[in-house]
Amino acid sequence: MMDVLQNIGYGIVALAILVVVGLVVLQKLGDATGGSANTSAQYLMTQLGSSGLSGWVPAIIAVAVGALFLSYFIGKRR
């Protein structure tokens, strides 16, 4: 069970790194282009940030840990 929790942790860290790198790249791209492309980049940054993809991370953690505990107790019963 600890191996699965460790793998979930690695997945969460990888997702966080991807979001941060994506935010930095989009910010630099928006600054370099200007105009309507900057508006589009700002919108995408909002969607990646706490109101978008990153906002789902706590829910994913809760569901994954809950599923692990349920599978542990169901497997222990058999």
N, C-alpha and C positions, 0 to 999 in steps of 0.2 A: 504494500500500500504506500509506503514511503517513496518507492521508486516512481509511482504514478504521480504523487504530489510533487516530487522533484521535477518530473517532466512537465507538469503544468506550470511550475515556476519558471522553467526555462522558456516555455512558450510565451508566458506573460512578459518576461524580460525582452524576448525577441520582438514581440509586438510593440513594446514601448520604444525600443531602439528604432524600429521601422517608422513609427509615428514621428519621433523627434527628427530623424533624418529627412523624412518627407516634409515636415514643417520648415526646416531650414532650407531645403532645396526650393520649396515653393516661395518662401520669402525672398530668396535671392533672385529667383526667376521673375517674380513680380516687381522687384526693385529695378531689375535690368530692363524690363520691357516697358513699363509705364502704361498709362491709359486704361483701356478696357481689359487688357490682359492682367493688369494689376488687380482690378476688381474681381476677375475670375479667380486669380490666385488667392486673394483674401477669402473668397467664399469657400474654396477648397480647404484652406487652412482651418476655417471654422468647422467644416465637416470632419476634419481629422482630429480636431481638438476635443476639449471636454464636452462639447455639445453634440459631438458626432461619434465617431468610431471609438475614441478613447473613453467615452462615457459608458460604453457597454462592458468594459473590462470588469468592474466589480460584480456585475450580474453574471458574467461568464464564470468568474471565480466561485461565486456562491453556488451556482448550478453544478459545477464540476466537483466541488468538495462534497456537496450534498449527495450527488450520485455515487461518489466513492464510499461514503459512509453507508448508504443504503445497500450497495453491492456487498460491502463487508459484512453487514449484519445478515443479509439474505444468504450469503455464502457460508456464514458461520452456522446457520440453522440447519443446513443440509449435511 
